[in-house]
C-alpha cells in the first residue's frame, strides 16, 4: 500500500531494457511504464513477470524431464538389442536425441520388451511431435515457446504417459 502512495514511483520507458529493471520490479512489486513524454501507458507488475517467466521456461523444464525419463529406457536393453542407429550413437559415447528414441519405440523387439500399456503408433507419433518441437526450440525457431499450444500439450501429454511407466523418484 505504501508503494501506491509514493509520489515518485519507479518508472521505465518502453525502450528501456526490461532485464535491467527486474530487481527493482521484484522489490517494489511493479513499475510504471511511460512513453517519451512521461505519459503513463501501463503498469508492469512482478506477477506479470512471473507469468511470462513461466510461459517461457515451462517448455524447457518439461523437455528436460521428458528426456531424463527417456534416457532411463536404455537400462532395459543390452547393447545388442538396440537398433543400429542407437548403438552407433552410444558407441561414440553420446547421449541419444529425441529422434533416436523414435527408432527405439518403432523397433518391434524393443517395443515389446518395454511392455508399455500404450499403442506403439501413438507413442511414436507423440515422440515425433515432441522431437520436432524440441528441435525448433533448440534452433531458436520459436520466439515464445508456449505459443505453440499443440506441441506444448503434446509434450505435457507424453511426459504424463512416461510418468506412468517410469516410477523413478529421482526425477
Buried (B, 14 or more C-beta within 10 A) or exposed (E): EEEEEEEEBBBBEEEEEEEEBBEEBEEBEBBBBBEEEEEEEEEBEBEBBEEBEEBEEBBEEBBEBBBBBBEEBBEEBEEEBBBEBBBEBBEEEEEBBBBBBBBBBBBEEBBEBBEBEBEBEEBBBBBBBBBBBBEBBEEEEBEEBBEBEEBBEBBBBBBEBBBEBBEEEEB
